[in-house]
Amino acid sequence: MEVSFGGTVIQRRSVGEAAFSETRHDPLTHLARHAHARASFCLVVDGSFREHSARGTNHHGRHDVIFRPACAWHADAFSEEGARCFNIEIAEGLVANVDVRRLGDRRTIERLMRRIRGELRRGADAPLVVEGLLYQIIGEAFQRPAGKSPRWIDEVERIVRTRFRETLSVRAIAEEIGLHPVHVARTFRETRGLTIADRIRALRIAEAERLLRDSAMPLADVALCAGFADQSHFTKSFRRDLGVTPLRYRAQSRYHVRS
């Protein structure tokens, strides 16, 4: 999926049904009237610019979030400081049949976009996390909060608990239970208080803790058996969640058992 937002492309990556790019725009430059084939979100990371579109002329500065429907024309004039933007271009099916005239809480969308930007710079777990965050953005932007927890949430939990070692995706889970991935991701987060990616990571960490306590398995094997891509990714995730390295955790566990 190709992304073209003008300026200098600093980073570009596709994950699932979306493409992500970070662009830098030089001071006092202009982008002539143009449109994007797919719907997109733009987060102004730094700088500012003036945008002219069918909706009028608007000034966008740091922290602003802009949503542009597919094929909506606009022209941009960048300020004396230029601008840096983080862009997400979305597959048509993810925003089909939604009301794009009213965007949800822009501050929440900004926070989620910044999380995606950070995840794309990190390790092997990024695709699953990014996918979940993207569905959160779309759910936050266009859909109303769900009611009480539906029965199918238990089926999602069952899939995650029994297959967390596999390479799961929100889309694959949604297809298995016959629902839209945005709806699945949003409802799981609202009813469980965490994302599907967070739940999978928590289960992997718990399995790794068990293996570290109860076996002499090498760290590389612990990582693979718990569902992590490799030892490096496992170590980073373990330390981030528990505050200690796997080796340190194993040593402490054995000390407490001997005591």
N, C-alpha and C positions, 0 to 999 in steps of 0.2 A: 504494500500500500504506500503510495508515494505522497509525500508532504511537501508543499512549496509555499513558504510564507515570506519569500524575499529576504533581503539582508544576507548576512553570513551565517551559514549553518554551523553551529558549534557541536551539536550532538544530534543524532537521529537514530531511532530504533523503533521497530514494530513489535508489538506484543499482542497476540490474539487478534481481536477485531479492531484494534486501534493502532495508530502510528503517532509517535512522540518526537518532537524536535525542539531544540533550543536555538534561538536565532538572535543575532546581534545586529542592530541597525545603527548606522553611523549618524552623527549629528547633522541636522538640517537636510536629511535626504527625504525622498518622497517615493511612495509606491503608487503608481497610477491605478485608476479604477480597475478592479479585478474581482474575481469570485473563486471560491473553492468548490470542487465537485462534491465534497463531503462536509457534513456538519462538523464544527470544530469549537473547541474552547481555547481561549488565549489568556494566560496569566502574565501580567506585566511584572517581571521580576525587578527590574530597575529602569529608571528613566521615564519618559512620557512621550505621548504623541497625540495628534488630533486626527480623529477619524470622521470621514464624511460618508454617509450611507443613506439608504432609503428612509431610515429612521431619524435622519437629521445629522447635525454635527455634534460630536461629543469629544471631550478631552479625557484621556485615559492616563493614569499615573500608576506609580508603584502600588502593588497589592490588588489592583483592579482585575476583575475577571470579566471577560467578554465572551458571549456565546454568539456564534454566527451560523445560522441555518445553511444547509447545502445550497449552493448557487446564489447566495445573497451577495450582491456587489458592494464594495466599499473601496475607499481610497485613503491612504495614510500619509500624514506629514509629521516627521519626527522633530523633536525639539532640539535645542542647542546641546543638550546632554545625550542625545540619542536614546536608545532603549534596548532592553534585553527582554525577550519574551520566551515563555515556555508554552508550547502548543500541543494540543491533542486533537487529532483528526479521527472521527468515529465512523465505523461502518454503518451503512444506511439502516440495516435491520435493528440496530440498538436504539435508534431514536424514531422509528416508525410509529405512527399513531400516537404521538405525544403532543401536547400543547407547548410549542416553543415560544409563545408570545410572553409568557411569564416565567421568569427564572426564579428558582428557589433561593435559599439563604446563600448569598455570594461569599460570605465570610467562611462558611463551612466548606463550600466548594474550593475556595482559595487554600484552606488548610489541607484538604485532600489532594489538591494538585501539587502542593509543596511536598507532601509525603511521597507522591509518585515520583517527583523529580529526584528526591533523595534516594528512593529505592532503586531507581534506574542506575544510580552510581554505585550500588552495592552488589551483594553476591548472588549466588545461584538461585535463591528463593524468590528473586525479584519477579519473574513472570507470574507466579501464583498471587503474590501480594499485589502487584500492579493491576492484575485483572480484577481482583476483589475491590480495590480502591476505585477503579474506573466505574464499576457497576454502582458503587456507592455514590459517585458523582452524578451519574445519570439518574439514579433514584432520588437523590437530594434535589436535583435540578427540576425534575419534571413530574414526580409522582407524589401523591398524598401518603401520609403515614398509614401503615397497615393497622388492622384491628387486633383482636386477640390472636394468640399463636395458633396457626393452622396445624392440622394433624401431620402434614407432610414434613414439617420441621423435624419430627422424630426420625423420619426416614433419612433425611440429610445427615442427622447426627449418627445414625447407624452406619451409613456409608463412610463417613469420615472416621469413625472409631475403628472400623474393621479394615479400612484400606489406607490409613494415613501414611503407610510406608511407600505407597505407590505415588506416581507422578499424577496427582489429581488436578483438575481445573474446575472452576465454578461452572463453566459451560458444560463440561462433561457430566457433572452432577445434575445440573438442571435438565439436560436432555434425558438422563436416566429416569427422572421422575416426571418428565413431561411438562416442565414449566419454563418461563423465560428467565435467563440468568440474572437479569437486573432485579427481578422480583425475588428470586431466591436469595441473592446476596443481601438485598436490603432487609428482607423479612428476617433472615437468620440473625443479622446484626441487631435488629430491634428487639428480637425475642430472646436472644442469648447474650447480648451485651458485648459481643466481640465478632470479628469477621471470621469467615470460614478459614482463611489463611492463618489467622491467629490461633484458631482451634487446632488446626493441623500441626502447627509449630509446637503448641503446648503438648500435644500428644507425642510428638517426636522427642521432645525434651524429656518428658516423663519416661518414655521407653529407654532413652539413653541413660538416664539416672539409674534405672533398674539394672541395665547391663553393666554399668560401671560398678555398682555395689555388689552384684551377685556373680560376676564372672571376671576372668583375667583376659578377656578378649582384647586384642589390640585396638587402639583408638580408631584406626581406619575402618576396621570391621564393625565397631560400635556405630560409627557414623552411617555406614551403609545399611546395617540391620535396622536402624531407627528411622531410615528414610531420607537421610541427608545426602546431598549430591556428592560430597567428598569431605575429607577430614578438616580441611581449612574452613569450609562453610559451617560445619558442625561446631568447631571450636568457637568461632565468632558468635554464632547464635546462642550457644550454651553460656558463654561468658556474659553476653548481653542480658540474658534472662535471669541467670543465677548469680552473677557477680564474681564467679570463679571459673578457672579453666577446668576442663574435664579431668586432667591429671590431678589437679589440686583437690577436686571434689572426690575422686577415687581415694586419694591418700587420706583425706579427712574421714571418709566413710569407714575405711578400714581401721583407723585409729579409734573411732568411737566403738566399733565392734569389739576390738581388743580390750578396750577399757571396761 
